[in-house]
Amino acid sequence: MYNRFSYIYDDLMKRQVDYELLASNLIKICQKYQIDVKNVLECGMGSGNLTETLLKRGFNVDGFDISDEMLSIAYNKLIDYKNVNILKGDIRTFTSSKKYDLICCFFDVLNYIKTIDEIELFLKKAKKQMNENSILMFDINTEYKLKEYLGNNTFVSEEEDFFYVWRNYIKKNYIDFEIDFFIKNENNTYEKIKEIQRQYIHSENDIIQLFEKNELKILDIKDFETFQNKEKTTYRTLYILKI
């Protein structure tokens, strides 16, 4: 899915996400529910930006991703850390012999999963990896964001050394992204890179029913971008769960 786009993605995420603030908010949630976090499983770790932030704070992190390109970037970024294991895996099938205090899966990884049954596979696998006193957190792009904000719209954004045109095509239960990146070269010409992705729309009711079915207790539901109460116009929903 990522190929050459992996490097653009890594750079763009570092510009757009305050990983220190995100890590602080995660720790505050764990402290609120009296979770003593030492070992973390990061599902869909991508290029390892959040991973590195957690490692700097002294946590032991096992991270995995399905993309070889993303894992290559993560490996090079985290090579000097001793408290990390970088693995390849699919969130629907990944299994470890370890138990974890915190399991997390962020930045709409689950929106790339096609069916609610496949999301249930993720929940079942995650539950088996949880300690008795542990916490599971993940986010999902909301129906509002995918249907109303992104919809059939086009966005243009300019950075210092590249710009991109982002076109969306909404269908009944998914949305296709077509993104043209124009990367500035040293001679002031531009190289075009096209990226096509698809995210699936999952309703909150369906997700919550999975929690009940799999005996996962909802501790809280938040807005992932603000860590405040979820609103009708929330873009990403954060689910916080216990067994």
MODASUL-V456731 format. One record per residue. PSI is psi in whole degrees, -180 to 180 (NA if undefined). OMEGA is omega in whole degrees, -180 to 180 (* if undefined). BURIAL is 1 if it has 16 or more other ideal C-beta (glycine too) atoms within 10 Angstrom, else 0. Layout:
BEGIN
psi	omega	burial
PSI	OMEGA	BURIAL
PSI	OMEGA	BURIAL
END
This chain:
BEGIN
psi	omega	burial
-33	-169	0
-45	-177	1
-127	-176	0
-23	178	0
-22	-177	1
-43	-177	1
-36	176	1
-44	180	1
-47	-179	1
-47	-180	1
-44	-178	0
-42	-179	1
-39	179	0
-29	178	0
-32	-171	0
-21	-174	0
132	173	1
94	-175	0
-30	177	1
-43	179	0
-41	179	0
-47	179	1
-41	179	1
-42	179	0
-38	177	1
-43	-180	1
-41	179	1
-40	178	0
-44	179	1
-41	179	1
-39	180	0
-39	-178	0
16	174	0
46	176	0
117	178	1
100	-172	0
122	172	1
-42	-176	0
128	-175	1
138	169	1
118	179	1
112	-177	1
130	-176	1
55	-173	1
-14	-180	1
-133	-176	1
6	170	1
19	-179	1
-48	176	1
-38	178	1
-49	-178	1
-39	180	1
-41	179	1
-39	179	1
-40	179	1
-26	180	0
4	172	0
5	179	0
151	169	1
125	-174	1
126	165	1
122	-179	1
144	177	1
158	178	1
161	-179	1
-15	-174	1
121	176	1
-39	-178	0
-43	178	1
-42	-179	1
-34	178	1
-44	178	0
-45	-180	1
-44	-179	1
-47	-180	0
-33	-179	0
-34	-170	1
11	-171	1
-28	-177	0
-5	-179	0
139	-179	0
-16	-173	0
36	-179	1
144	169	1
126	-180	0
123	-172	1
159	173	0
134	180	0
163	178	1
133	-176	1
-19	180	1
-19	-173	1
-7	-174	0
133	177	1
136	176	0
156	176	0
-7	-176	0
165	169	0
149	-174	0
153	177	1
-32	178	1
127	172	1
128	-178	1
152	-180	1
106	-169	1
172	177	1
54	172	1
33	175	1
-40	-176	1
-17	176	1
-13	175	1
-3	177	0
129	-168	1
-44	-171	0
159	178	0
-30	177	0
-35	179	0
-34	174	1
-37	177	1
-36	176	1
-42	177	1
-46	-178	1
-41	179	1
-44	180	0
-43	-180	1
-43	-179	1
-39	-179	1
-21	-178	0
-1	-174	1
137	169	1
168	179	1
-41	178	0
79	-177	0
178	-175	1
144	177	1
128	179	1
134	173	1
160	180	1
159	175	1
136	172	1
132	-175	1
162	174	1
-39	-180	0
-47	-178	0
-48	-174	1
-38	-176	1
-45	-171	0
-44	-177	0
-54	-180	0
-57	174	1
-143	176	0
48	-175	0
162	177	0
136	-180	0
143	176	0
131	-180	0
141	-178	0
127	173	0
179	-176	0
-40	-174	0
8	174	0
163	170	1
163	-179	0
152	175	1
122	-174	0
113	179	1
138	-179	0
145	179	1
105	-175	0
137	174	1
-171	-175	0
-48	-175	0
16	176	0
169	177	0
136	178	1
135	176	0
131	173	0
113	-172	0
124	175	1
115	176	0
138	177	1
106	-173	0
126	-178	1
128	177	0
172	-178	0
-27	-179	0
18	177	0
16	169	0
171	-177	0
139	175	0
131	-179	0
131	175	0
126	-179	1
136	178	0
132	178	1
128	-180	0
163	177	0
130	173	0
144	-178	1
147	-177	1
121	180	1
130	-178	1
150	179	0
-37	179	0
-43	180	0
-40	-180	0
-46	-178	1
-37	176	0
-34	176	0
-38	179	1
-46	-179	0
-43	-179	0
-37	-176	0
15	175	0
48	173	0
127	-177	1
129	177	0
115	174	0
-39	-179	1
159	173	0
121	-173	1
169	167	1
118	-174	1
-29	-176	1
-26	-178	0
-18	-174	0
23	172	1
-176	-180	0
142	180	0
138	178	1
173	177	0
-28	-178	0
15	177	0
138	179	1
-42	179	1
128	177	1
132	175	1
123	177	1
134	-179	1
118	-168	1
154	171	1
163	173	0
NA	*	1
END
